[in-house]
């Protein structure tokens, strides 16, 4: 059923070369994720469609039932998961984090090779603009990678309009998330207002331009990351004096590579560099992380690690008092 419809897509699919079945497919029931599920079936990846209910809308059960029916029609397995989105700022980011955690949990439980998600070229263009608005560096302007860990995005070369057309060809009516039309969300504002404005001003479709720029910047960013790691190798101990001697652009990139996820802000990177120069003793970062220097070596501590270390020090102190 999907072979003819997807014939023109296969050369533009990304990241599937080394993927082995089975795979988990994050499937909301929208056009993009439904098309992705059809792709996974078409290329014999034995997909498991996973619907994640964030508990943010009253029709979560109906949406899950829709995805289950589509999966059965396409010949895929189905799983449903419910998550609780914690309170805080940036609802989109918090929901995304919970969704990825749920998808990777299913992948681990069922022995899947990877998790496939349905981001398209249009999503990539929006991500580039969102990161530009946040003041991101070149790594942020490189957008989303095709693969990061177990997450793979095969549709980054496919347009959203094409996923809608594929669903129509398959006779499947995709679900529509009303939040995608709510311009109080930054991504929806970029999609419905900013990108059309840029298209009119440039007199061209800017999404492919932005996505191509992201590809170029990602290749350059990965190359520079490798140079930074070579300049400041951390396997044998991340020495503060070696970091302090690097030129600022290389040092910033080395710190970003060392800290990993979640990506540090510019101010957080500068705080870490200040510690390396001896201008501070510790820096608290997002994600419950803390950077400290001990005997000239820089360490990343997590909230749980810090607590455990303090408990050990307290236990040693108590034991010393008992011996005295």
Secondary structure by P-SEA (a helix, b strand, c coil): cccccccccccccccccccccbbbbbccccaaaaaaaaaaaaaccbbbbbbbbcccccaaaaaaaaaaaaaaaacccbbbbbbbbbccccaaaaaaaaaaaaaaaaaaaacccbbbbbccaaaaaaaaaaaaaacccccccccccccccccccccccccaaaaaaaaaaacbbbbbcccccccccaaaaaaccaaaaaaaaacccaaaaaaaaaaaaaaaaaaaaaaaaaaccccccccaaaaaaccaaaaaaaaaaaaccccccaaaaaaaaaaaaccccccccccbbbbbbcccbbbbbcaaaaaaaaaaaaaaaaaaaaac
